[in-house]
Amino acid sequence: MIAEADVRPVGPYRLPPAGRDGLLRRREGVYCRLLHDSDGRPVVVRAWPIAGAVRFRAEAGDSEAARWAIERMRFAFGVDHSLAEFHRAFKRDPLIGLMIRRTPWARPLRRPEPFEALAWAITEQLIESERAEHIQRRMVWRWGRRHEDGLRDAPTAATLAARAPAELCALDLAPRRALAMVEASRAVASGRVDLTEHECAWERLLRIRNIGAWTVEKLAFHGQGRDDMLPAGDLAYVKLVGRMLRLGRRATVDEVRDFFAPYAPYEGLAGLYLLRGRRFVLPAGPPV
């Protein structure tokens, strides 16, 4: 069964980069991604640009699964994500206005499934991005679901819930993060945490050891489509705000939140644009 949809993006748009974790691949200008619906049915989704639009094509054994996969990839690619209100409100802002005018197509990189965003956020806690990507690739290779054409999907919550923490440590995940991964996966797989119920899910995840606000905010921004959620504890933000406020040190998480509060309800988008344009607005002085 093949389903297709030609989608004209809302506002200025550019296709995202291919993933470094081995999930979203680009071959000769065509993006390929393997997904599985809630019943475990595999779907291969391809996307490529056409005149003024993006064409999505899903191949599955069932039309419902194919349509579901196109909907999830539309979310991940951000083609339906309107930034018009955000742009209108802040295009003359002294900090982010320049980047809104220069790169109005910039959008968050999002994951088709919220659990994928949660699991990847856990791997990224307190380590450099290259090391986290290496861990993610190893997780995909070892436990990701496979397709006959070589594509792989991310591991499911049930798969990671069945792992011993030592197995995750063997992939270079720190022991505390391995425990958090297993506990969070078990909570999602058992239904105790429903990632479609945002605030309720965040509250329950925060009860898990070594799951903090940064992880929940990464889940919300990249996996649940929440433009208001800023990962305020991110090293990039605490360093950036420390420079912007001329503190002579890294900002605290609360100082970062206060700094971006005027951009509500688009704190996450404001952070994205400020990081992109920081070279234009950073005051002189040594890094913090």
Backbone bond lengths (Angstrom), bond angles and torsions (degrees), N, CA, C in turn:
res aa  C-N    CA-C-N  psi(-1)  N-CA   C-N-CA  omega(-1)  CA-C   N-CA-C  phi
1 M - - - 1.461 - - 1.530 108.88 -
2 I 1.318 115.67 129.87 1.460 121.05 179.97 1.529 108.62 -120.15
3 A 1.319 115.65 131.94 1.462 121.93 174.19 1.514 108.09 -121.45
4 E 1.316 116.21 142.37 1.457 121.23 179.46 1.511 110.21 -131.78
5 A 1.333 115.06 151.00 1.459 121.05 173.96 1.513 108.00 -149.26
6 D 1.326 116.70 128.61 1.457 122.49 172.77 1.525 107.18 -99.97
7 V 1.325 115.89 117.93 1.462 120.96 -172.53 1.519 109.41 -117.91
8 R 1.320 115.31 123.53 1.453 120.60 174.43 1.528 107.66 -86.40
9 P 1.333 118.61 115.21 1.469 120.15 -176.89 1.525 112.28 -57.99
10 V 1.323 114.53 148.78 1.453 121.28 176.87 1.526 108.35 -80.90
11 G 1.318 117.41 109.94 1.451 120.95 179.18 1.520 112.55 81.42
12 P 1.343 117.30 -176.62 1.470 121.28 177.93 1.528 110.33 -57.09
13 Y 1.345 116.14 143.42 1.462 118.15 -171.16 1.524 111.04 -152.40
14 R 1.338 114.77 144.67 1.456 122.63 168.01 1.518 108.23 -136.42
15 L 1.310 116.58 143.89 1.454 121.04 178.55 1.527 110.13 -65.38
16 P 1.331 117.11 148.40 1.469 119.89 -179.01 1.521 111.32 -74.80
17 P 1.330 117.18 165.85 1.467 119.63 174.32 1.520 110.49 -73.36
18 A 1.315 116.40 158.09 1.460 120.01 173.54 1.521 109.17 -66.76
19 G 1.320 116.09 150.96 1.453 120.09 -177.67 1.514 112.97 -73.65
20 R 1.327 115.66 151.86 1.468 120.59 176.65 1.520 112.12 -94.88
21 D 1.329 116.84 0.11 1.464 120.48 -178.86 1.523 112.81 -96.61
22 G 1.323 117.46 2.39 1.461 120.97 177.66 1.513 114.76 87.74
23 L 1.331 118.35 5.95 1.466 120.54 -176.73 1.526 112.00 -92.72
24 L 1.316 117.04 -57.23 1.462 120.97 177.97 1.522 108.37 -93.22
25 R 1.327 115.48 117.65 1.453 120.17 -177.26 1.525 109.98 -115.44
26 R 1.333 114.87 153.97 1.461 120.42 177.90 1.514 108.49 -126.42
27 R 1.317 114.50 123.49 1.456 121.18 -179.15 1.522 108.68 -127.46
28 E 1.332 116.70 113.98 1.455 122.36 178.35 1.532 111.54 52.29
29 G 1.323 115.69 43.58 1.452 120.70 176.33 1.512 115.45 84.56
30 V 1.320 117.34 -1.30 1.467 121.79 179.79 1.527 108.89 -109.43
31 Y 1.332 116.29 126.80 1.458 121.83 177.00 1.525 109.21 -85.70
32 C 1.335 115.31 139.14 1.465 120.97 179.87 1.520 109.44 -128.94
33 R 1.308 116.79 137.80 1.462 120.89 178.98 1.527 108.44 -148.54
34 L 1.319 116.90 135.12 1.460 123.62 172.83 1.514 108.92 -95.48
35 L 1.332 116.47 130.26 1.458 122.84 175.25 1.518 109.66 -128.77
36 H 1.324 115.98 161.78 1.466 122.34 173.17 1.515 108.03 -131.70
37 D 1.327 116.47 133.20 1.461 118.72 179.38 1.520 110.47 -78.88
38 S 1.327 116.88 -175.35 1.469 120.81 -175.42 1.516 112.97 -64.44
39 D 1.328 117.85 -19.53 1.468 121.83 176.50 1.518 112.27 -93.91
40 G 1.322 117.00 4.88 1.460 120.95 178.04 1.510 114.62 81.01
41 R 1.330 117.93 13.43 1.460 120.67 -179.91 1.529 109.99 -79.58
42 P 1.345 117.61 127.64 1.466 119.84 -178.03 1.521 112.15 -76.56
43 V 1.317 115.04 142.95 1.462 122.05 176.64 1.529 107.56 -137.73
44 V 1.318 116.36 130.06 1.459 121.31 172.95 1.524 107.59 -101.18
45 V 1.327 115.75 121.46 1.469 121.28 -179.60 1.526 108.50 -111.59
46 R 1.324 114.52 132.87 1.454 120.95 174.37 1.520 108.84 -120.10
47 A 1.326 115.85 147.94 1.460 120.84 179.41 1.515 109.09 -143.60
48 W 1.325 115.85 141.61 1.450 120.00 177.71 1.534 108.99 -155.82
49 P 1.320 116.77 155.60 1.466 119.25 -178.83 1.517 111.81 -76.21
50 I 1.321 115.83 141.54 1.451 122.61 168.80 1.526 106.47 -127.40
51 A 1.283 118.99 -175.87 1.460 121.42 -174.77 1.524 111.48 -59.95
52 G 1.326 116.03 105.17 1.456 121.05 175.50 1.505 115.42 72.49
53 A 1.331 117.85 11.18 1.470 119.77 -176.18 1.523 109.81 -153.10
54 V 1.319 115.31 175.75 1.463 122.79 173.77 1.526 107.09 -120.14
55 R 1.309 116.83 128.75 1.464 121.11 178.23 1.521 109.70 -97.20
56 F 1.315 116.20 126.63 1.463 123.10 175.60 1.526 108.24 -109.11
57 R 1.323 116.10 132.35 1.463 121.46 176.46 1.520 108.86 -130.85
58 A 1.308 116.78 123.36 1.464 122.13 -178.63 1.524 109.54 -116.04
59 E 1.318 115.88 133.55 1.462 122.23 177.69 1.519 108.48 -115.62
60 A 1.326 116.26 122.59 1.461 121.63 -178.16 1.517 108.67 -152.54
61 G 1.320 115.43 170.28 1.451 120.20 177.31 1.506 113.05 -81.87
62 D 1.327 116.92 -3.79 1.455 121.70 -174.24 1.526 108.63 -144.55
63 S 1.314 117.67 136.10 1.456 121.18 -177.16 1.524 112.05 -66.16
64 E 1.333 117.07 -34.68 1.464 120.35 179.32 1.523 110.67 -64.27
65 A 1.342 116.38 -42.81 1.461 120.17 178.67 1.526 110.59 -64.60
66 A 1.324 117.31 -38.41 1.464 120.47 179.94 1.517 110.87 -65.15
67 R 1.335 117.01 -44.19 1.466 119.78 179.06 1.524 111.25 -65.17
68 W 1.332 116.78 -38.71 1.465 120.65 177.38 1.519 110.70 -60.54
69 A 1.326 116.96 -44.29 1.457 120.84 -177.33 1.531 111.25 -65.00
70 I 1.318 117.88 -38.53 1.461 120.24 177.30 1.520 109.88 -63.57
71 E 1.321 116.93 -41.45 1.465 120.04 178.73 1.520 111.23 -61.33
72 R 1.334 117.51 -41.66 1.462 120.59 -179.81 1.526 111.35 -68.30
73 M 1.317 118.17 -36.92 1.452 119.38 179.74 1.531 111.56 -76.05
74 R 1.309 117.89 -27.85 1.460 119.66 171.67 1.528 110.24 -62.15
75 F 1.334 115.26 -39.81 1.468 119.10 176.13 1.523 110.55 -64.09
76 A 1.336 117.01 -48.24 1.465 120.84 -176.85 1.528 111.27 -63.00
77 F 1.314 117.82 -36.53 1.467 121.24 -179.21 1.527 111.94 -83.09
78 G 1.310 118.33 -13.16 1.451 121.29 176.33 1.514 115.19 71.26
79 V 1.333 117.90 22.58 1.466 119.44 -175.93 1.531 111.90 -69.64
80 D 1.322 117.94 -25.22 1.461 121.62 -179.76 1.528 112.44 -99.86
81 H 1.313 116.47 5.35 1.456 121.45 -174.40 1.526 109.62 -85.10
82 S 1.301 116.77 107.86 1.457 120.79 -179.82 1.524 110.68 -85.28
83 L 1.317 115.49 126.45 1.460 121.86 176.52 1.527 111.21 -105.81
84 A 1.327 116.69 10.38 1.467 120.46 -171.34 1.521 112.58 -60.44
85 E 1.327 117.34 -44.94 1.464 119.85 -178.62 1.521 111.16 -65.72
86 F 1.319 115.94 -42.33 1.467 120.76 178.07 1.524 110.61 -62.21
87 H 1.324 117.22 -46.98 1.463 120.94 179.20 1.524 111.28 -61.93
88 R 1.315 116.00 -43.58 1.455 119.76 -178.18 1.528 111.55 -62.78
89 A 1.335 115.20 -39.04 1.463 119.36 -176.77 1.523 112.78 -72.59
90 F 1.342 117.90 -31.56 1.466 119.47 -168.39 1.529 114.49 -127.84
91 K 1.324 118.55 13.39 1.459 118.86 -177.93 1.527 112.48 -67.06
92 R 1.337 118.59 -17.38 1.461 121.51 176.33 1.522 112.37 -107.43
93 D 1.307 115.99 10.82 1.465 120.35 179.93 1.528 109.26 -64.39
94 P 1.348 118.07 138.22 1.473 119.80 -176.86 1.525 113.69 -65.76
95 L 1.332 118.73 -20.88 1.456 120.53 -177.98 1.518 112.53 -98.63
96 I 1.312 117.71 -49.55 1.464 119.25 -173.86 1.527 113.04 -107.64
97 G 1.314 117.55 -7.23 1.458 119.78 -177.47 1.512 113.35 -59.20
98 L 1.334 116.77 -40.03 1.461 120.28 -179.11 1.524 111.01 -59.99
99 M 1.333 117.46 -44.24 1.458 120.08 -177.73 1.519 111.49 -72.92
100 I 1.318 117.94 -31.08 1.463 119.51 173.53 1.519 109.80 -61.70
101 R 1.334 116.58 -41.37 1.460 119.71 -179.45 1.528 112.06 -74.32
102 R 1.340 117.11 -33.93 1.468 120.39 -178.41 1.518 112.62 -80.55
103 T 1.331 117.54 -38.73 1.470 120.92 -175.76 1.531 110.06 -131.57
104 P 1.328 118.05 63.86 1.463 119.77 -177.82 1.522 113.79 -66.33
105 W 1.324 116.70 -11.71 1.461 121.49 -179.94 1.530 112.88 -84.15
106 A 1.331 118.07 -9.27 1.470 120.63 -175.08 1.526 110.47 -63.60
107 R 1.316 115.95 129.68 1.452 122.78 -179.42 1.523 109.66 -135.88
108 P 1.329 118.09 157.99 1.463 120.09 175.73 1.529 111.22 -64.22
109 L 1.324 116.47 146.01 1.461 121.42 170.91 1.525 107.34 -82.37
110 R 1.309 116.79 120.03 1.461 119.90 -174.29 1.520 111.63 -122.10
111 R 1.314 114.08 159.37 1.453 122.77 -177.89 1.520 109.98 -102.04
112 P 1.339 117.83 142.19 1.465 118.73 -178.62 1.518 113.91 -66.43
113 E 1.337 117.33 -24.48 1.460 121.48 179.99 1.530 109.46 -126.23
114 P 1.338 118.32 134.76 1.465 119.29 -177.72 1.522 113.91 -64.23
115 F 1.349 118.48 -32.53 1.466 117.43 179.73 1.519 111.11 -64.77
116 E 1.315 116.95 -35.14 1.462 120.18 176.64 1.524 110.68 -59.00
117 A 1.334 116.44 -43.34 1.468 120.85 178.01 1.522 110.79 -63.83
118 L 1.322 117.59 -39.77 1.464 121.04 178.81 1.519 111.03 -65.11
119 A 1.313 117.49 -48.84 1.466 120.84 -178.84 1.522 111.03 -61.76
120 W 1.324 116.78 -41.97 1.466 119.46 -179.30 1.532 111.16 -69.10
121 A 1.339 116.73 -34.31 1.468 119.14 176.65 1.528 110.65 -63.13
122 I 1.313 117.14 -38.52 1.471 120.26 178.75 1.527 110.14 -64.16
123 T 1.326 117.20 -40.06 1.475 118.86 179.29 1.527 111.54 -66.98
124 E 1.331 117.36 -23.94 1.467 121.32 -175.33 1.522 113.59 -91.20
125 Q 1.318 117.69 -0.40 1.459 120.11 -178.16 1.532 110.99 -63.85
126 L 1.308 115.91 121.10 1.468 123.41 168.46 1.523 114.92 60.99
127 I 1.346 117.42 24.80 1.461 119.14 175.92 1.526 108.68 -136.30
128 E 1.325 116.00 165.00 1.454 120.91 179.95 1.524 109.93 -72.36
129 S 1.324 115.74 154.73 1.464 120.82 -172.58 1.526 112.72 -62.74
130 E 1.331 117.92 -37.23 1.466 119.82 -178.52 1.523 111.26 -63.63
131 R 1.318 116.52 -40.90 1.466 119.57 178.76 1.527 110.19 -66.38
132 A 1.333 117.08 -40.65 1.466 120.19 178.57 1.524 110.74 -62.75
133 E 1.333 117.61 -42.37 1.463 120.77 179.30 1.517 111.28 -63.33
134 H 1.325 116.45 -35.83 1.464 120.01 177.38 1.530 110.11 -64.34
135 I 1.316 117.10 -43.04 1.474 120.81 177.59 1.521 110.33 -62.70
136 Q 1.318 116.92 -43.30 1.464 120.70 -179.50 1.525 111.45 -62.19
137 R 1.330 117.01 -43.34 1.466 119.65 178.63 1.525 111.19 -61.85
138 R 1.315 116.38 -39.21 1.462 119.33 179.66 1.527 110.88 -68.46
139 M 1.329 117.31 -37.00 1.460 120.37 176.61 1.529 111.06 -64.39
140 V 1.332 116.15 -43.38 1.464 120.32 178.62 1.521 110.42 -62.62
141 W 1.325 116.11 -44.03 1.473 119.55 -178.09 1.529 111.39 -66.32
142 R 1.309 117.11 -37.99 1.465 119.54 -174.44 1.527 112.78 -83.55
143 W 1.342 117.12 -41.15 1.468 119.55 -172.38 1.517 114.28 -122.63
144 G 1.309 118.04 -1.59 1.457 119.74 179.28 1.523 111.58 -71.82
145 R 1.306 116.06 148.46 1.467 121.32 177.36 1.522 109.58 -73.67
146 R 1.323 116.46 140.51 1.461 121.18 -171.16 1.517 111.37 -109.86
147 H 1.320 114.18 155.66 1.459 121.39 176.11 1.514 108.07 -124.17
148 E 1.313 115.44 156.98 1.461 119.89 -174.84 1.522 113.54 -64.14
149 D 1.336 117.75 -22.97 1.465 119.29 -179.77 1.524 112.76 -89.66
150 G 1.338 116.69 8.48 1.453 121.08 175.51 1.510 115.33 97.70
151 L 1.321 118.19 -8.52 1.456 120.63 177.31 1.524 110.34 -72.70
152 R 1.335 115.45 154.44 1.458 121.43 177.84 1.520 108.94 -134.01
153 D 1.328 114.25 146.22 1.453 121.06 175.11 1.518 108.80 -102.76
154 A 1.334 116.28 164.90 1.462 120.32 178.33 1.523 110.35 -68.59
155 P 1.323 118.39 154.65 1.466 120.63 175.58 1.529 111.12 -62.21
156 T 1.308 116.33 146.06 1.460 120.43 177.58 1.526 110.39 -79.38
157 A 1.328 115.37 165.14 1.463 119.96 174.90 1.516 110.45 -61.11
158 A 1.337 116.89 -39.34 1.469 120.10 -179.53 1.523 111.12 -64.59
159 T 1.327 116.89 -38.61 1.466 120.21 179.58 1.515 111.23 -64.75
160 L 1.323 117.12 -46.10 1.461 119.99 -179.39 1.526 111.31 -72.38
161 A 1.322 117.15 -28.71 1.462 119.93 177.53 1.524 111.42 -65.14
162 A 1.322 116.50 -27.25 1.466 120.98 -178.48 1.524 113.12 -86.39
163 R 1.320 117.20 -2.21 1.457 120.94 -178.55 1.522 110.42 -83.54
164 A 1.304 116.22 148.66 1.460 121.46 168.45 1.527 108.09 -82.42
165 P 1.320 118.66 144.00 1.467 119.58 178.53 1.527 113.28 -52.87
166 A 1.322 116.90 -33.02 1.456 119.91 -179.83 1.525 111.91 -62.77
167 E 1.334 117.53 -31.24 1.461 120.32 178.12 1.532 110.72 -65.79
168 L 1.315 116.37 -38.68 1.457 120.12 177.71 1.525 110.97 -72.53
169 C 1.315 116.90 -36.36 1.468 119.84 176.21 1.524 110.72 -61.72
170 A 1.333 116.87 -32.62 1.460 120.67 179.41 1.528 111.82 -65.59
171 L 1.340 116.42 -18.05 1.468 120.91 176.64 1.521 111.82 -94.75
172 D 1.339 116.97 10.75 1.464 124.13 177.04 1.527 113.35 87.42
173 L 1.326 118.26 11.84 1.461 120.06 174.63 1.527 108.11 -81.26
174 A 1.324 116.37 133.49 1.460 120.90 -178.93 1.531 110.29 -61.85
175 P 1.342 118.41 149.46 1.467 120.99 -175.93 1.523 114.33 -53.57
176 R 1.328 118.19 -43.50 1.465 119.33 -179.97 1.520 111.44 -65.60
177 R 1.335 116.84 -39.69 1.449 119.85 177.78 1.521 110.74 -67.74
178 A 1.327 117.65 -34.93 1.470 120.42 177.72 1.529 110.83 -64.05
179 L 1.323 116.90 -42.25 1.464 120.28 176.95 1.525 110.68 -63.36
180 A 1.331 116.16 -43.09 1.465 119.70 179.13 1.526 110.95 -62.78
181 M 1.329 117.24 -40.38 1.462 120.94 179.54 1.524 110.98 -61.08
182 V 1.314 116.26 -46.31 1.470 119.92 -178.40 1.524 110.39 -66.06
183 E 1.328 117.41 -45.28 1.461 120.12 -178.39 1.523 111.41 -65.61
184 A 1.317 117.59 -42.66 1.461 120.30 178.61 1.521 111.04 -65.69
185 S 1.323 117.21 -40.03 1.467 120.83 178.91 1.521 110.85 -63.96
186 R 1.309 116.69 -40.85 1.460 119.66 178.08 1.525 111.29 -64.77
187 A 1.317 116.64 -39.05 1.467 119.95 179.65 1.524 110.73 -64.52
188 V 1.331 117.01 -41.38 1.462 120.21 179.78 1.528 110.62 -72.09
189 A 1.334 117.24 -45.39 1.462 120.73 -177.41 1.523 111.90 -63.04
190 S 1.328 117.38 -34.35 1.462 121.13 -178.70 1.523 112.96 -80.68
191 G 1.334 116.84 -12.35 1.457 121.00 -177.49 1.511 113.90 89.19
192 R 1.342 117.66 0.80 1.467 118.84 177.47 1.521 111.64 -66.58
193 V 1.321 115.64 -27.76 1.459 121.66 175.29 1.522 107.72 -119.63
194 D 1.323 115.68 117.76 1.459 121.77 177.53 1.530 107.32 -104.89
195 L 1.314 116.53 109.79 1.461 120.60 -173.79 1.523 113.16 -72.61
196 T 1.324 118.07 -6.41 1.464 119.98 173.74 1.524 111.45 -82.36
197 E 1.322 117.38 -14.75 1.463 122.34 177.24 1.523 107.29 -102.82
198 H 1.294 116.44 92.02 1.455 121.87 -164.92 1.528 113.90 -56.49
199 E 1.308 117.31 -68.79 1.467 120.37 -173.37 1.515 111.77 -60.08
200 C 1.331 116.93 -41.49 1.468 120.50 179.51 1.527 110.46 -63.43
201 A 1.331 116.42 -42.11 1.466 120.08 178.91 1.517 110.97 -63.98
202 W 1.342 117.46 -41.94 1.468 120.07 179.97 1.528 110.64 -61.18
203 E 1.322 116.00 -43.65 1.461 120.10 -178.75 1.521 111.12 -60.17
204 R 1.313 116.14 -42.56 1.473 119.49 -178.94 1.525 111.88 -72.94
205 L 1.311 117.02 -36.89 1.462 118.93 178.04 1.525 111.47 -64.74
206 L 1.321 116.96 -35.97 1.461 120.42 -178.63 1.528 112.65 -67.36
207 R 1.313 117.54 -13.10 1.460 120.86 175.95 1.528 111.82 -81.12
208 I 1.317 116.52 -11.95 1.465 120.93 -179.36 1.526 109.02 -83.76
209 R 1.303 116.17 134.42 1.456 120.25 179.88 1.530 110.62 -58.13
210 N 1.339 114.85 136.53 1.464 122.98 177.56 1.525 113.73 68.95
211 I 1.331 116.84 16.41 1.465 121.52 167.30 1.517 106.18 -109.27
212 G 1.316 116.72 111.97 1.458 120.48 -177.95 1.513 112.16 -114.68
213 A 1.310 115.07 -172.55 1.464 120.91 -176.11 1.527 111.85 -60.83
214 W 1.329 117.78 -38.91 1.472 120.30 -178.56 1.523 110.95 -59.45
215 T 1.336 117.34 -44.34 1.464 121.03 -179.25 1.518 110.96 -63.72
216 V 1.319 116.39 -43.05 1.465 120.96 179.77 1.527 110.25 -65.62
217 E 1.320 117.17 -39.16 1.468 120.16 179.75 1.522 111.50 -68.69
218 K 1.326 117.51 -35.15 1.467 120.30 174.82 1.529 110.53 -65.14
219 L 1.321 116.82 -43.49 1.457 121.00 175.06 1.523 110.46 -56.58
220 A 1.334 116.61 -48.64 1.463 121.00 -175.88 1.527 111.34 -63.55
221 F 1.325 117.10 -45.21 1.461 120.93 -174.75 1.523 111.65 -72.61
222 H 1.338 117.16 -45.11 1.464 120.73 -173.77 1.525 113.93 -93.62
223 G 1.321 117.48 -22.29 1.463 118.94 -175.14 1.507 115.66 -114.99
224 Q 1.330 117.01 -18.74 1.459 120.24 -176.70 1.528 112.95 -119.61
225 G 1.309 117.14 2.32 1.451 120.89 174.46 1.506 115.24 72.96
226 R 1.325 117.82 27.77 1.460 121.01 -176.51 1.525 110.71 -93.28
227 D 1.326 116.48 102.80 1.464 121.21 179.70 1.516 112.84 -69.83
228 D 1.335 117.21 -15.42 1.465 120.57 -177.92 1.519 112.98 -87.63
229 M 1.309 117.88 -7.45 1.463 121.19 -174.06 1.524 110.96 -98.15
230 L 1.311 115.69 114.23 1.463 122.86 -179.42 1.522 109.18 -106.92
231 P 1.335 119.24 126.35 1.465 120.70 174.67 1.529 110.39 -72.81
232 A 1.331 114.95 77.89 1.460 121.55 -167.32 1.525 113.49 -63.98
233 G 1.325 117.95 -24.74 1.448 119.90 179.84 1.510 114.13 -83.34
234 D 1.313 117.96 1.26 1.460 121.27 -179.87 1.525 110.05 -61.06
235 L 1.322 115.81 138.74 1.462 120.66 -178.16 1.525 111.50 -56.41
236 A 1.333 116.47 -37.81 1.464 119.00 -179.49 1.518 111.31 -61.47
237 Y 1.331 117.39 -37.71 1.457 120.36 -177.88 1.528 112.30 -77.35
238 V 1.312 118.20 -40.72 1.465 118.39 -179.00 1.525 110.73 -67.28
239 K 1.331 117.14 -32.67 1.459 119.70 175.99 1.531 110.95 -73.50
240 L 1.339 116.18 -43.07 1.456 120.26 -178.17 1.522 111.64 -63.54
241 V 1.314 117.67 -47.58 1.464 120.76 -178.09 1.527 110.39 -68.10
242 G 1.326 117.38 -35.28 1.463 119.39 174.77 1.511 112.30 -58.46
243 R 1.348 116.40 -40.33 1.469 120.48 176.76 1.523 110.94 -70.21
244 M 1.344 116.02 -44.47 1.464 119.33 -176.33 1.523 111.56 -61.76
245 L 1.322 117.11 -37.59 1.466 121.44 -179.12 1.528 112.66 -89.21
246 R 1.337 117.12 0.08 1.469 122.44 -179.93 1.532 110.98 54.99
247 L 1.321 115.10 47.00 1.463 119.88 -177.38 1.526 111.96 -81.30
248 G 1.314 117.41 -21.06 1.456 120.41 -175.16 1.513 111.99 75.23
249 R 1.300 116.57 14.29 1.470 123.27 -179.68 1.527 107.51 -160.52
250 R 1.317 114.85 174.43 1.463 118.92 174.27 1.525 109.69 -73.65
251 A 1.305 115.96 143.81 1.460 120.33 178.44 1.522 110.40 -72.45
252 T 1.301 116.39 155.71 1.460 120.96 171.34 1.524 108.71 -80.25
253 V 1.316 115.55 166.56 1.463 119.76 178.50 1.530 110.25 -61.58
254 D 1.315 117.18 -41.49 1.467 119.73 178.92 1.525 111.46 -63.75
255 E 1.325 117.44 -37.19 1.460 120.12 177.56 1.526 111.29 -66.02
256 V 1.334 116.06 -36.60 1.467 119.50 176.18 1.524 110.25 -64.40
257 R 1.332 116.56 -45.09 1.476 119.79 179.46 1.525 110.67 -60.90
258 D 1.322 116.80 -43.68 1.470 120.23 -179.95 1.528 110.87 -63.77
259 F 1.325 116.36 -37.71 1.464 120.82 -178.89 1.529 111.20 -62.11
260 F 1.339 116.73 -40.00 1.467 120.57 -176.35 1.528 112.83 -93.80
261 A 1.329 118.35 -3.11 1.464 121.21 -178.75 1.534 113.04 -56.76
262 P 1.338 120.26 -37.13 1.470 119.30 179.55 1.530 114.37 -62.80
263 Y 1.334 117.22 -13.46 1.469 119.85 -178.49 1.531 112.65 -94.24
264 A 1.324 117.36 4.96 1.465 120.51 179.17 1.532 109.81 -56.81
265 P 1.346 118.02 141.87 1.462 128.03 3.13 1.529 113.61 -95.53
266 Y 1.320 117.40 38.68 1.460 121.88 -177.54 1.525 111.65 -124.62
267 E 1.314 117.59 37.18 1.463 120.15 -176.14 1.531 111.93 -58.46
268 G 1.319 116.65 -41.10 1.461 119.57 -179.72 1.513 112.13 -64.74
269 L 1.318 117.34 -43.20 1.466 120.90 177.57 1.518 111.12 -65.11
270 A 1.326 116.60 -40.86 1.464 119.78 179.03 1.521 110.60 -61.33
271 G 1.323 116.93 -41.56 1.456 119.91 177.57 1.518 111.92 -62.26
272 L 1.325 116.73 -42.39 1.461 121.38 178.02 1.524 111.03 -58.84
273 Y 1.319 117.60 -47.38 1.464 121.06 -177.71 1.531 111.69 -70.46
274 L 1.332 117.02 -36.57 1.459 118.09 179.49 1.524 111.04 -67.58
275 L 1.320 117.83 -38.67 1.466 119.71 176.51 1.527 110.94 -62.26
276 R 1.326 116.23 -40.21 1.469 119.62 -179.98 1.530 111.21 -63.61
277 G 1.338 116.98 -35.39 1.452 119.93 -174.76 1.507 114.88 -108.91
278 R 1.323 117.14 19.56 1.466 118.44 -173.14 1.522 112.59 -63.01
279 R 1.304 118.55 -28.00 1.474 119.34 -178.94 1.525 111.59 -65.96
280 F 1.328 117.21 -19.94 1.461 120.44 -178.70 1.530 112.72 -87.79
281 V 1.332 117.43 -18.41 1.461 119.53 -172.17 1.536 113.85 -123.76
282 L 1.326 117.97 -9.02 1.465 119.14 -178.29 1.524 110.23 -65.74
283 P 1.321 117.39 133.07 1.461 119.71 174.96 1.518 110.98 -71.54
284 A 1.299 115.77 159.25 1.462 120.13 178.36 1.509 110.42 -67.15
285 G 1.316 115.64 150.40 1.460 119.48 178.46 1.519 110.57 141.53
286 P 1.322 116.87 166.30 1.458 120.29 -179.38 1.521 111.09 -70.47
287 P 1.332 117.89 153.79 1.457 120.69 175.24 1.523 110.68 -65.14
288 V 1.336 115.64 156.55 1.465 120.08 179.86 1.511 109.94 -111.35
